[in-house]
Amino acid sequence: MNRFADSRLKDRFGRLGARLSGTALGAGAGGFFGWWSRALLSWLPPRMRVVLGMDRGRLLLLREGDGVQLRLQRLGDLRDLGHLPGFGDAAGTMPPNIDPLSNLLAPGASKLPRWLLLPAANGLRRRLFLPAAAADRLRDVVGFEIERQTPFTADTVAFDARIVGRRDSDGQIEAELVVVPRSALDPQLAALGPLAGMLAGADVAGADGVPLGVNLLPPALRRATVDPWRSANLVLGAVALLATAALLWQLLDNRRDAADRLQARIEQGAAPARRAAAARAELVGLLEGQAFLERLRATRPTDVEILDELSRRLPDGTYLEKVAIENDRLTLIGLSNEAAGLISRLQGSPLWRAPALAGALMPDPGSGRDRFTLTAELTPEPTNARPEAADGAR
């Protein structure tokens, strides 16, 4: 694969080669990108590379005498297409939009990029060793070396550079500076007439007649070539993007379906578990409530003990109409002929404390006794101490 095809492949993939240049993978077009592209394309048949547009070739215009020699460079080979008379005299008479070669070449060849090929004698070549980081902006870097490496100044020459090697010892790149005096380039461009405005570049032939692979034409004068595969690449890129988006969407949809199915299975299995958990929580609540009631009963006297204690302490002339126990409060309502002395009789009991009348004594004419309402606070005393305390009070 020739240098021109390598350059076209590099342009097609963007500035990947420039980003890789100067790194450990390689330097410039002669580094990793060049090796990678050549390794890939070496597996393809030559005709397949042409079909894919990786090596479409280019038309070389070489001035010979008063005419122009047309050569086709493709797949590393040079082939003469014919000799044409000079176009310098037709520069002012031919319309600018007319291509002089459109009727002379096949449609495929007429669309190839056109390059001016300068004889080897017109070029001056110098080898330079530069840091690997210079590969990113090689042309700008060698521009400062023109006056030191050649007898010309930078404004009097057209120049370019190429990378020819890399030293493994220190990582430096070996670059070749190629300069052509404008006094030699301008007559060549003038001899092409209207074809000069259709050039994509200007190259220099080596000692063997093969172009070096540089572009001496100033960037402002280069005609941009339209990649015939650009539209197809855009369509294929859009299709690939849509296919990738559809694939990602399908994967996401499949994941969602799987998540929904898993959630449904979890919900199906979780319903009995939730019911069992609710039943367990209810049972635990009942057990805890029962335990609380048991503890509460254990900390205060029973109703039988309270009634027994009352029967021991109340005098015989006392009748109870109501005995109420609400939480820790004992309420007694009844009739007694000794109502004024009931407080003293009820004091000192281990089952309650602070007995007191809740209101004034009311005489009952029918029984001749006094009606009373008496309250006390129950105390959580151990039951085994109550009989002894009751006996002491009596």
BALO-185743 format. One record per residue (C-alpha): residue in three letters; x, y, z. Coordinates in nm, 2 decimals. Layout:
atom res:Ala, u:X, v:Y, w:Z
...
***
This chain:
atom res:Met, u:0.00, v:0.00, w:0.00
atom res:Asn, u:0.15, v:0.34, w:-0.10
atom res:Arg, u:0.19, v:0.64, w:0.11
atom res:Phe, u:-0.10, v:0.82, w:-0.07
atom res:Ala, u:-0.35, v:0.54, w:0.02
atom res:Asp, u:-0.22, v:0.55, w:0.38
atom res:Ser, u:-0.29, v:0.92, w:0.39
atom res:Arg, u:-0.64, v:0.87, w:0.25
atom res:Leu, u:-0.71, v:0.61, w:0.52
atom res:Lys, u:-0.58, v:0.84, w:0.78
atom res:Asp, u:-0.81, v:1.12, w:0.66
atom res:Arg, u:-1.11, v:0.89, w:0.66
atom res:Phe, u:-1.06, v:0.79, w:1.02
atom res:Gly, u:-1.01, v:1.15, w:1.12
atom res:Arg, u:-0.72, v:1.26, w:1.34
atom res:Leu, u:-0.67, v:0.93, w:1.51
atom res:Gly, u:-0.32, v:0.90, w:1.38
atom res:Ala, u:-0.23, v:1.25, w:1.50
atom res:Arg, u:-0.36, v:1.17, w:1.85
atom res:Leu, u:-0.16, v:0.85, w:1.86
atom res:Ser, u:0.15, v:1.02, w:1.73
atom res:Gly, u:0.42, v:1.10, w:1.98
atom res:Thr, u:0.30, v:0.83, w:2.22
atom res:Ala, u:0.46, v:0.49, w:2.31
atom res:Leu, u:0.25, v:0.33, w:2.03
atom res:Gly, u:0.42, v:0.53, w:1.76
atom res:Ala, u:0.50, v:0.86, w:1.61
atom res:Gly, u:0.31, v:1.04, w:1.34
atom res:Ala, u:0.19, v:0.88, w:1.02
atom res:Gly, u:0.48, v:0.64, w:1.03
atom res:Gly, u:0.40, v:0.51, w:1.38
atom res:Phe, u:0.11, v:0.31, w:1.51
atom res:Phe, u:-0.15, v:0.43, w:1.27
atom res:Gly, u:0.05, v:0.36, w:0.97
atom res:Trp, u:0.14, v:0.01, w:1.09
atom res:Trp, u:-0.22, v:-0.06, w:1.19
atom res:Ser, u:-0.37, v:0.06, w:0.87
atom res:Arg, u:-0.11, v:-0.13, w:0.66
atom res:Ala, u:-0.17, v:-0.44, w:0.86
atom res:Leu, u:-0.54, v:-0.42, w:0.82
atom res:Leu, u:-0.54, v:-0.35, w:0.45
atom res:Ser, u:-0.27, v:-0.61, w:0.38
atom res:Trp, u:-0.54, v:-0.87, w:0.43
atom res:Leu, u:-0.76, v:-0.72, w:0.16
atom res:Pro, u:-0.71, v:-0.79, w:-0.21
atom res:Pro, u:-0.59, v:-0.49, w:-0.40
atom res:Arg, u:-0.92, v:-0.46, w:-0.59
atom res:Met, u:-1.11, v:-0.48, w:-0.27
atom res:Arg, u:-0.91, v:-0.19, w:-0.14
atom res:Val, u:-1.00, v:0.01, w:-0.45
atom res:Val, u:-1.37, v:-0.08, w:-0.41
atom res:Leu, u:-1.37, v:0.03, w:-0.05
atom res:Gly, u:-1.22, v:0.36, w:-0.15
atom res:Met, u:-0.91, v:0.31, w:0.06
atom res:Asp, u:-0.68, v:0.33, w:-0.24
atom res:Arg, u:-0.87, v:0.50, w:-0.52
atom res:Gly, u:-0.55, v:0.64, w:-0.65
atom res:Arg, u:-0.46, v:0.98, w:-0.78
atom res:Leu, u:-0.38, v:1.15, w:-1.11
atom res:Leu, u:-0.02, v:1.28, w:-1.13
atom res:Leu, u:0.05, v:1.57, w:-1.36
atom res:Leu, u:0.42, v:1.59, w:-1.46
atom res:Arg, u:0.54, v:1.87, w:-1.68
atom res:Glu, u:0.75, v:1.74, w:-1.97
atom res:Gly, u:0.87, v:1.99, w:-2.22
atom res:Asp, u:0.58, v:2.20, w:-2.34
atom res:Gly, u:0.32, v:1.94, w:-2.24
atom res:Val, u:0.19, v:1.76, w:-1.94
atom res:Gln, u:0.23, v:1.39, w:-1.88
atom res:Leu, u:-0.06, v:1.22, w:-1.70
atom res:Arg, u:0.01, v:0.92, w:-1.47
atom res:Leu, u:-0.22, v:0.72, w:-1.26
atom res:Gln, u:-0.09, v:0.61, w:-0.92
atom res:Arg, u:-0.29, v:0.32, w:-0.77
atom res:Leu, u:-0.21, v:0.02, w:-0.55
atom res:Gly, u:0.16, v:0.13, w:-0.54
atom res:Asp, u:0.19, v:0.12, w:-0.92
atom res:Leu, u:0.25, v:0.41, w:-1.17
atom res:Arg, u:0.09, v:0.39, w:-1.51
atom res:Asp, u:0.12, v:0.65, w:-1.79
atom res:Leu, u:-0.22, v:0.76, w:-1.93
atom res:Gly, u:-0.10, v:1.00, w:-2.20
atom res:His, u:0.07, v:1.32, w:-2.29
atom res:Leu, u:-0.12, v:1.64, w:-2.32
atom res:Pro, u:-0.02, v:1.98, w:-2.46
atom res:Gly, u:0.04, v:2.26, w:-2.21
atom res:Phe, u:-0.25, v:2.46, w:-2.08
atom res:Gly, u:-0.07, v:2.77, w:-1.99
atom res:Asp, u:-0.20, v:2.96, w:-2.30
atom res:Ala, u:-0.56, v:2.86, w:-2.22
atom res:Ala, u:-0.56, v:3.00, w:-1.87
atom res:Gly, u:-0.73, v:3.32, w:-1.98
atom res:Thr, u:-0.96, v:3.19, w:-2.24
atom res:Met, u:-1.11, v:2.88, w:-2.08
atom res:Pro, u:-1.41, v:2.94, w:-1.84
atom res:Pro, u:-1.31, v:2.87, w:-1.48
atom res:Asn, u:-1.58, v:2.60, w:-1.43
atom res:Ile, u:-1.47, v:2.39, w:-1.73
atom res:Asp, u:-1.25, v:2.09, w:-1.66
atom res:Pro, u:-1.01, v:2.04, w:-1.95
atom res:Leu, u:-0.97, v:1.67, w:-1.86
atom res:Ser, u:-1.34, v:1.59, w:-1.83
atom res:Asn, u:-1.37, v:1.48, w:-2.20
atom res:Leu, u:-1.03, v:1.31, w:-2.20
atom res:Leu, u:-1.06, v:1.07, w:-1.91
atom res:Ala, u:-1.30, v:0.80, w:-1.80
atom res:Pro, u:-1.56, v:0.92, w:-1.55
atom res:Gly, u:-1.39, v:0.73, w:-1.27
atom res:Ala, u:-1.04, v:0.87, w:-1.34
atom res:Ser, u:-1.17, v:1.23, w:-1.39
atom res:Lys, u:-1.29, v:1.23, w:-1.03
atom res:Leu, u:-0.96, v:1.12, w:-0.88
atom res:Pro, u:-0.76, v:1.38, w:-0.69
atom res:Arg, u:-0.50, v:1.56, w:-0.90
atom res:Trp, u:-0.15, v:1.62, w:-0.79
atom res:Leu, u:0.14, v:1.80, w:-0.95
atom res:Leu, u:0.45, v:1.58, w:-0.96
atom res:Leu, u:0.77, v:1.77, w:-0.95
atom res:Pro, u:1.10, v:1.62, w:-1.07
atom res:Ala, u:1.34, v:1.50, w:-0.81
atom res:Ala, u:1.59, v:1.77, w:-0.91
atom res:Asn, u:1.35, v:2.04, w:-0.80
atom res:Gly, u:1.34, v:1.92, w:-0.44
atom res:Leu, u:1.59, v:1.95, w:-0.16
atom res:Arg, u:1.57, v:1.68, w:0.12
atom res:Arg, u:1.72, v:1.69, w:0.47
atom res:Arg, u:1.70, v:1.43, w:0.74
atom res:Leu, u:1.62, v:1.55, w:1.10
atom res:Phe, u:1.59, v:1.38, w:1.43
atom res:Leu, u:1.31, v:1.53, w:1.64
atom res:Pro, u:1.13, v:1.45, w:1.97
atom res:Ala, u:0.84, v:1.22, w:1.93
atom res:Ala, u:0.60, v:1.50, w:2.05
atom res:Ala, u:0.69, v:1.69, w:1.73
atom res:Ala, u:0.49, v:1.44, w:1.52
atom res:Asp, u:0.16, v:1.61, w:1.60
atom res:Arg, u:0.27, v:1.93, w:1.43
atom res:Leu, u:0.55, v:1.81, w:1.22
atom res:Arg, u:0.50, v:2.07, w:0.94
atom res:Asp, u:0.50, v:2.36, w:1.18
atom res:Val, u:0.81, v:2.23, w:1.36
atom res:Val, u:1.02, v:2.18, w:1.05
atom res:Gly, u:0.92, v:2.52, w:0.93
atom res:Phe, u:1.17, v:2.66, w:1.19
atom res:Glu, u:1.45, v:2.44, w:1.05
atom res:Ile, u:1.43, v:2.56, w:0.69
atom res:Glu, u:1.68, v:2.84, w:0.73
atom res:Arg, u:1.92, v:2.62, w:0.93
atom res:Gln, u:1.90, v:2.32, w:0.70
atom res:Thr, u:1.87, v:2.48, w:0.36
atom res:Pro, u:2.01, v:2.79, w:0.19
atom res:Phe, u:1.66, v:2.93, w:0.15
atom res:Thr, u:1.43, v:3.13, w:0.37
atom res:Ala, u:1.09, v:3.00, w:0.47
atom res:Asp, u:0.90, v:3.25, w:0.26
atom res:Thr, u:1.08, v:3.16, w:-0.06
atom res:Val, u:1.01, v:2.78, w:-0.06
atom res:Ala, u:0.72, v:2.54, w:-0.05
atom res:Phe, u:0.79, v:2.27, w:0.21
atom res:Asp, u:0.65, v:1.97, w:0.38
atom res:Ala, u:0.79, v:1.68, w:0.59
atom res:Arg, u:0.74, v:1.31, w:0.64
atom res:Ile, u:0.83, v:1.06, w:0.90
atom res:Val, u:1.07, v:0.79, w:0.78
atom res:Gly, u:1.16, v:0.61, w:1.10
atom res:Arg, u:1.18, v:0.61, w:1.47
atom res:Arg, u:1.48, v:0.54, w:1.69
atom res:Asp, u:1.41, v:0.29, w:1.97
atom res:Ser, u:1.70, v:0.40, w:2.18
atom res:Asp, u:1.57, v:0.74, w:2.27
atom res:Gly, u:1.22, v:0.74, w:2.11
atom res:Gln, u:1.30, v:1.02, w:1.86
atom res:Ile, u:1.15, v:1.03, w:1.52
atom res:Glu, u:1.35, v:1.05, w:1.20
atom res:Ala, u:1.18, v:1.31, w:0.97
atom res:Glu, u:1.27, v:1.42, w:0.62
atom res:Leu, u:1.23, v:1.79, w:0.53
atom res:Val, u:1.14, v:1.84, w:0.16
atom res:Val, u:1.16, v:2.19, w:0.02
atom res:Val, u:1.11, v:2.32, w:-0.33
atom res:Pro, u:1.20, v:2.68, w:-0.42
atom res:Arg, u:0.89, v:2.88, w:-0.53
atom res:Ser, u:1.09, v:2.99, w:-0.83
atom res:Ala, u:1.07, v:2.62, w:-0.94
atom res:Leu, u:0.71, v:2.55, w:-0.82
atom res:Asp, u:0.54, v:2.86, w:-0.97
atom res:Pro, u:0.64, v:2.79, w:-1.33
atom res:Gln, u:0.51, v:2.44, w:-1.30
atom res:Leu, u:0.18, v:2.57, w:-1.17
atom res:Ala, u:0.16, v:2.83, w:-1.44
atom res:Ala, u:0.22, v:2.56, w:-1.71
atom res:Leu, u:-0.09, v:2.37, w:-1.59
atom res:Gly, u:-0.31, v:2.67, w:-1.66
atom res:Pro, u:-0.67, v:2.61, w:-1.54
atom res:Leu, u:-0.56, v:2.27, w:-1.39
atom res:Ala, u:-0.36, v:2.45, w:-1.13
atom res:Gly, u:-0.68, v:2.55, w:-0.95
atom res:Met, u:-0.79, v:2.18, w:-0.94
atom res:Leu, u:-0.49, v:2.04, w:-0.76
atom res:Ala, u:-0.52, v:1.86, w:-0.43
atom res:Gly, u:-0.15, v:1.88, w:-0.37
atom res:Ala, u:0.20, v:1.88, w:-0.51
atom res:Asp, u:0.45, v:1.60, w:-0.46
atom res:Val, u:0.81, v:1.54, w:-0.54
atom res:Ala, u:0.94, v:1.23, w:-0.72
atom res:Gly, u:1.21, v:1.03, w:-0.55
atom res:Ala, u:1.52, v:0.90, w:-0.71
atom res:Asp, u:1.32, v:0.60, w:-0.85
atom res:Gly, u:1.04, v:0.82, w:-0.98
atom res:Val, u:0.79, v:0.72, w:-0.71
atom res:Pro, u:0.63, v:1.01, w:-0.53
atom res:Leu, u:0.76, v:1.07, w:-0.18
atom res:Gly, u:0.42, v:1.12, w:-0.03
atom res:Val, u:0.45, v:1.49, w:0.08
atom res:Asn, u:0.23, v:1.78, w:-0.01
atom res:Leu, u:0.42, v:2.10, w:-0.10
atom res:Leu, u:0.11, v:2.29, w:-0.21
atom res:Pro, u:0.01, v:2.56, w:0.04
atom res:Pro, u:-0.31, v:2.46, w:0.23
atom res:Ala, u:-0.49, v:2.76, w:0.09
atom res:Leu, u:-0.43, v:2.65, w:-0.27
atom res:Arg, u:-0.54, v:2.28, w:-0.22
atom res:Arg, u:-0.87, v:2.18, w:-0.36
atom res:Ala, u:-1.07, v:1.97, w:-0.12
atom res:Thr, u:-1.15, v:1.63, w:-0.27
atom res:Val, u:-1.50, v:1.49, w:-0.22
atom res:Asp, u:-1.50, v:1.14, w:-0.08
atom res:Pro, u:-1.74, v:0.94, w:-0.30
atom res:Trp, u:-1.81, v:0.71, w:0.00
atom res:Arg, u:-1.90, v:1.00, w:0.22
atom res:Ser, u:-2.28, v:0.98, w:0.16
atom res:Ala, u:-2.27, v:0.60, w:0.19
atom res:Asn, u:-2.07, v:0.63, w:0.51
atom res:Leu, u:-2.31, v:0.88, w:0.65
atom res:Val, u:-2.61, v:0.65, w:0.57
atom res:Leu, u:-2.43, v:0.34, w:0.71
atom res:Gly, u:-2.33, v:0.54, w:1.01
atom res:Ala, u:-2.69, v:0.65, w:1.07
atom res:Val, u:-2.81, v:0.29, w:1.01
atom res:Ala, u:-2.55, v:0.16, w:1.26
atom res:Leu, u:-2.65, v:0.43, w:1.51
atom res:Leu, u:-3.02, v:0.35, w:1.48
atom res:Ala, u:-2.94, v:-0.03, w:1.50
atom res:Thr, u:-2.73, v:0.03, w:1.81
atom res:Ala, u:-3.01, v:0.24, w:1.96
atom res:Ala, u:-3.27, v:-0.02, w:1.88
atom res:Leu, u:-3.05, v:-0.29, w:2.02
atom res:Leu, u:-2.99, v:-0.10, w:2.34
atom res:Trp, u:-3.36, v:-0.03, w:2.37
atom res:Gln, u:-3.44, v:-0.39, w:2.31
atom res:Leu, u:-3.19, v:-0.49, w:2.58
atom res:Leu, u:-3.34, v:-0.24, w:2.82
atom res:Asp, u:-3.69, v:-0.36, w:2.74
atom res:Asn, u:-3.59, v:-0.72, w:2.80
atom res:Arg, u:-3.43, v:-0.62, w:3.13
atom res:Arg, u:-3.75, v:-0.44, w:3.23
atom res:Asp, u:-3.96, v:-0.74, w:3.13
atom res:Ala, u:-3.73, v:-0.97, w:3.33
atom res:Ala, u:-3.75, v:-0.73, w:3.63
atom res:Asp, u:-4.13, v:-0.72, w:3.60
atom res:Arg, u:-4.15, v:-1.10, w:3.59
atom res:Leu, u:-3.92, v:-1.13, w:3.89
atom res:Gln, u:-4.12, v:-0.87, w:4.08
atom res:Ala, u:-4.44, v:-1.06, w:4.00
atom res:Arg, u:-4.28, v:-1.38, w:4.14
atom res:Ile, u:-4.16, v:-1.20, w:4.44
atom res:Glu, u:-4.50, v:-1.05, w:4.50
atom res:Gln, u:-4.67, v:-1.39, w:4.45
atom res:Gly, u:-4.44, v:-1.55, w:4.71
atom res:Ala, u:-4.44, v:-1.25, w:4.94
atom res:Ala, u:-4.82, v:-1.24, w:4.98
atom res:Pro, u:-4.83, v:-1.55, w:5.20
atom res:Ala, u:-4.52, v:-1.43, w:5.38
atom res:Arg, u:-4.68, v:-1.10, w:5.45
atom res:Arg, u:-5.00, v:-1.27, w:5.58
atom res:Ala, u:-4.79, v:-1.50, w:5.80
atom res:Ala, u:-4.59, v:-1.20, w:5.92
atom res:Ala, u:-4.91, v:-1.01, w:6.00
atom res:Ala, u:-5.05, v:-1.31, w:6.19
atom res:Arg, u:-4.73, v:-1.35, w:6.37
atom res:Ala, u:-4.72, v:-0.98, w:6.46
atom res:Glu, u:-5.09, v:-1.01, w:6.59
atom res:Leu, u:-5.00, v:-1.32, w:6.79
atom res:Val, u:-4.70, v:-1.15, w:6.94
atom res:Gly, u:-4.91, v:-0.85, w:7.02
atom res:Leu, u:-5.17, v:-1.07, w:7.19
atom res:Leu, u:-4.90, v:-1.25, w:7.39
atom res:Glu, u:-4.74, v:-0.93, w:7.49
atom res:Gly, u:-5.08, v:-0.79, w:7.60
atom res:Gln, u:-5.15, v:-1.10, w:7.79
atom res:Ala, u:-4.81, v:-1.09, w:7.95
atom res:Phe, u:-4.86, v:-0.72, w:8.04
atom res:Leu, u:-5.20, v:-0.80, w:8.20
atom res:Glu, u:-5.04, v:-1.09, w:8.39
atom res:Arg, u:-4.76, v:-0.86, w:8.52
atom res:Leu, u:-5.03, v:-0.60, w:8.60
atom res:Arg, u:-5.23, v:-0.85, w:8.79
atom res:Ala, u:-4.92, v:-0.97, w:8.97
atom res:Thr, u:-4.84, v:-0.62, w:9.09
atom res:Arg, u:-5.18, v:-0.54, w:9.25
atom res:Pro, u:-5.41, v:-0.73, w:9.48
atom res:Thr, u:-5.69, v:-0.94, w:9.34
atom res:Asp, u:-6.06, v:-0.86, w:9.38
atom res:Val, u:-6.10, v:-1.15, w:9.62
atom res:Glu, u:-5.81, v:-1.03, w:9.83
atom res:Ile, u:-5.96, v:-0.67, w:9.84
atom res:Leu, u:-6.31, v:-0.80, w:9.94
atom res:Asp, u:-6.15, v:-1.02, w:10.20
atom res:Glu, u:-5.95, v:-0.73, w:10.34
atom res:Leu, u:-6.26, v:-0.51, w:10.34
atom res:Ser, u:-6.47, v:-0.77, w:10.53
atom res:Arg, u:-6.19, v:-0.78, w:10.79
atom res:Arg, u:-6.16, v:-0.41, w:10.84
atom res:Leu, u:-6.52, v:-0.28, w:10.80
atom res:Pro, u:-6.74, v:-0.29, w:11.12
atom res:Asp, u:-7.05, v:-0.50, w:11.13
atom res:Gly, u:-7.29, v:-0.21, w:11.10
atom res:Thr, u:-7.15, v:-0.12, w:10.76
atom res:Tyr, u:-7.32, v:-0.21, w:10.43
atom res:Leu, u:-7.16, v:-0.17, w:10.09
atom res:Glu, u:-7.38, v:-0.08, w:9.80
atom res:Lys, u:-7.10, v:-0.05, w:9.54
atom res:Val, u:-6.73, v:-0.16, w:9.53
atom res:Ala, u:-6.56, v:-0.03, w:9.21
atom res:Ile, u:-6.20, v:-0.09, w:9.11
atom res:Glu, u:-6.07, v:0.12, w:8.82
atom res:Asn, u:-5.70, v:0.08, w:8.74
atom res:Asp, u:-5.54, v:0.16, w:9.08
atom res:Arg, u:-5.84, v:0.34, w:9.23
atom res:Leu, u:-6.07, v:0.17, w:9.48
atom res:Thr, u:-6.41, v:0.33, w:9.53
atom res:Leu, u:-6.66, v:0.23, w:9.81
atom res:Ile, u:-7.02, v:0.35, w:9.84
atom res:Gly, u:-7.24, v:0.23, w:10.13
atom res:Leu, u:-7.41, v:0.29, w:10.46
atom res:Ser, u:-7.26, v:0.28, w:10.81
atom res:Asn, u:-7.34, v:0.37, w:11.16
atom res:Glu, u:-6.97, v:0.43, w:11.21
atom res:Ala, u:-6.90, v:0.62, w:10.89
atom res:Ala, u:-6.68, v:0.88, w:11.06
atom res:Gly, u:-6.44, v:0.60, w:11.18
atom res:Leu, u:-6.41, v:0.42, w:10.85
atom res:Ile, u:-6.09, v:0.61, w:10.75
atom res:Ser, u:-5.90, v:0.50, w:11.06
atom res:Arg, u:-6.01, v:0.14, w:11.01
atom res:Leu, u:-5.90, v:0.13, w:10.65
atom res:Gln, u:-5.56, v:0.29, w:10.71
atom res:Gly, u:-5.25, v:0.07, w:10.74
atom res:Ser, u:-5.37, v:-0.20, w:10.49
atom res:Pro, u:-5.10, v:-0.34, w:10.27
atom res:Leu, u:-5.35, v:-0.35, w:9.98
atom res:Trp, u:-5.43, v:0.02, w:9.95
atom res:Arg, u:-5.32, v:0.36, w:10.08
atom res:Ala, u:-5.45, v:0.71, w:10.14
atom res:Pro, u:-5.81, v:0.62, w:10.21
atom res:Ala, u:-6.03, v:0.93, w:10.22
atom res:Leu, u:-6.39, v:1.04, w:10.20
atom res:Ala, u:-6.49, v:1.16, w:9.85
atom res:Gly, u:-6.77, v:1.39, w:9.99
atom res:Ala, u:-6.97, v:1.48, w:10.30
atom res:Leu, u:-7.16, v:1.21, w:10.49
atom res:Met, u:-7.53, v:1.21, w:10.41
atom res:Pro, u:-7.77, v:1.08, w:10.68
atom res:Asp, u:-8.01, v:0.81, w:10.55
atom res:Pro, u:-8.34, v:0.85, w:10.74
atom res:Gly, u:-8.47, v:0.51, w:10.64
atom res:Ser, u:-8.18, v:0.31, w:10.79
atom res:Gly, u:-8.06, v:0.56, w:11.05
atom res:Arg, u:-7.71, v:0.53, w:10.91
atom res:Asp, u:-7.49, v:0.77, w:10.72
atom res:Arg, u:-7.42, v:0.73, w:10.35
atom res:Phe, u:-7.06, v:0.76, w:10.25
atom res:Thr, u:-6.83, v:0.76, w:9.94
atom res:Leu, u:-6.48, v:0.65, w:10.02
atom res:Thr, u:-6.17, v:0.62, w:9.78
atom res:Ala, u:-5.83, v:0.47, w:9.81
atom res:Glu, u:-5.53, v:0.39, w:9.60
atom res:Leu, u:-5.43, v:0.03, w:9.55
atom res:Thr, u:-5.07, v:-0.06, w:9.63
atom res:Pro, u:-4.86, v:-0.33, w:9.45
atom res:Glu, u:-4.76, v:-0.51, w:9.76
atom res:Pro, u:-4.66, v:-0.88, w:9.76
atom res:Thr, u:-4.95, v:-1.11, w:9.84
atom res:Asn, u:-4.76, v:-1.31, w:10.09
atom res:Ala, u:-4.73, v:-1.00, w:10.31
atom res:Arg, u:-5.10, v:-0.91, w:10.31
atom res:Pro, u:-5.24, v:-1.15, w:10.56
atom res:Glu, u:-4.97, v:-1.06, w:10.82
atom res:Ala, u:-5.03, v:-0.68, w:10.76
atom res:Ala, u:-5.41, v:-0.73, w:10.79
atom res:Asp, u:-5.37, v:-0.92, w:11.12
atom res:Gly, u:-5.15, v:-0.64, w:11.25
atom res:Ala, u:-5.40, v:-0.37, w:11.15
atom res:Arg, u:-5.68, v:-0.56, w:11.32
***
